[in-house]
C-alpha cells in the first residue's frame, strides 16, 4: 500500500505487527475486507476515536486501499459507507488523513463532500524528539495515573 501511494517515509511495520494490532489479545484496530468473486480486492483499516468536543465515539480511518484493477467499481465507496454507518451508530464522525500528494484519493474524497480541516494541524513526535520527551522527569510533587 505504501508503495502504491508513493509514501515518502520509511515503512517499519512488519506482518507480525499488523497481526498483533488486528488479532492480538489487546487488538487496537479493525479491518473490513472487500472481496470480489471471493478474491480480496481492498480493505479499510480503522480504529475507534473519541472527541471531547462532541462527547461521542467515532471512527478514524487509517488506511483505505482498493487494488488498481478494481478501482472505479464502487469498492472504496462501499468501504467508506460501511465505516460511515459505524460512525453514525456511535453518534460520532468519520475522520482520516490523506497524503497531500495523493491526488486521486483527494478527488475521490472531495466528490463525497469530505472537507479538509483548516483548524487542525497534524503534529508528530518520533525518533529522537520522542525519546527526549519520554525521558523528561516529572516535577517531584506531581503524580500521573490512569
C-alpha positions in Angstrom: 0.0 0.0 0.0 2.8 2.4 0.9 4.4 1.8 -2.5 1.1 2.3 -4.3 0.6 5.6 -2.6 4.2 6.6 -3.0 4.6 7.1 0.7 7.5 9.4 1.3 8.8 7.9 4.5 10.3 4.7 5.8 7.8 1.8 6.4 8.8 -0.1 9.5 5.6 -2.2 10.1 6.1 -5.9 9.8 3.4 -8.5 9.2 3.5 -9.6 12.8 2.9 -6.0 14.0 -0.3 -5.9 11.9 -1.4 -9.3 13.1 -1.0 -8.2 16.7 -2.8 -4.9 16.1 -5.7 -6.7 14.4 -5.9 -10.1 16.1 -3.8 -9.9 19.2 -5.1 -10.1 22.8 -5.0 -6.3 23.0 -6.1 -5.6 19.4 -6.2 -1.8 18.7 -7.6 -1.8 15.2 -10.2 -3.4 13.0 -10.3 -4.1 9.3 -13.1 -4.5 6.8 -12.1 -6.7 3.9 -13.7 -6.3 0.5 -13.8 -9.3 -1.8 -14.9 -9.6 -5.4 -15.8 -13.0 -6.6 -14.3 -14.4 -3.4 -10.9 -12.7 -4.1 -9.6 -9.9 -1.7 -9.6 -6.6 -3.6 -9.5 -4.0 -0.9 -9.7 -3.1 2.8 -10.3 -0.4 5.3 -8.2 -0.4 8.4 -9.7 1.7 11.2 -9.8 2.2 15.0 -12.2 3.9 17.4 -11.8 7.6 18.1 -13.3 9.9 20.7 -13.9 13.7 20.7 -14.1 15.7 23.9 -15.8 18.4 21.8 -18.7 16.3 20.7 -18.6 13.8 23.6 -19.0 11.0 21.1 -17.1 8.0 19.9 -16.3 7.9 16.2 -14.1 6.1 13.6 -10.6 7.0 12.5 -9.8 5.5 9.1 -6.1 4.7 9.0 -5.9 3.0 5.6 -8.3 2.6 2.6 -7.0 0.5 -0.2 -8.5 -0.9 -3.4 -6.4 -2.8 -5.9 -5.7 -0.8 -9.0 -7.6 -3.2 -11.3 -10.7 -2.9 -9.2 -10.9 0.9 -8.7 -13.9 2.6 -10.1 -16.2 -0.3 -9.3 -17.6 1.3 -6.1 -15.5 -0.8 -3.7 -13.9 2.2 -2.0 -17.2 3.9 -1.8 -18.8 0.8 -0.2 -16.0 0.5 2.4 -16.4 4.2 3.3 -20.2 3.8 3.5 -19.7 0.8 5.9 -17.5 3.0 8.1 -19.9 5.9 7.9 -22.7 3.6 9.2 -20.4 2.5 12.1 -19.6 6.2 13.0 -23.2 7.2 12.7 -24.3 4.3 15.0 -21.7 5.6 17.6 -23.1 9.1 17.2 -19.7 10.4 16.1 -17.8 11.2 13.0 -15.6 9.5 10.4 -12.2 11.1 10.1 -8.9 10.2 8.3 -5.7 11.7 7.0 -4.6 11.6 3.4 -1.3 12.4 1.8 -1.4 15.8 0.1 0.4 14.1 -2.9 -2.4 11.5 -3.3 -4.4 13.4 -5.9 -6.7 10.5 -6.9 -7.7 10.0 -3.3 -8.2 13.7 -2.7 -10.5 13.9 -5.7 -12.5 10.9 -4.6 -12.9 12.2 -1.1 -13.9 15.6 -2.3 -16.6 14.1 -4.5 -18.1 12.7 -1.3 -18.1 16.2 0.1 -15.3 15.4 2.7 -13.6 18.5 3.8 -10.0 19.3 4.8 -9.7 20.8 8.3 -8.1 24.2 8.3 -8.4 24.5 12.1 -6.2 21.5 12.8 -2.6 20.9 12.2 -1.4 17.2 12.4 1.6 17.1 14.7 4.0 14.2 15.2 6.8 13.3 17.6 9.0 10.3 16.7 12.6 9.2 16.8 15.0 11.3 19.0 12.5 14.0 19.9 10.0 11.4 21.1 12.7 9.7 23.1 13.8 13.0 24.6 10.3 13.9 25.7 9.7 10.4 27.1 12.8 10.8 29.2 11.8 14.1 30.8 11.3 13.9 34.6 8.1 14.8 36.3 8.0 17.6 38.9 8.5 16.0 42.4 5.0 16.8 43.7 3.3 15.6 40.5 2.0 12.0 40.0 0.2 10.7 37.0 -2.2 7.8 36.8 -4.7 6.2 34.5 
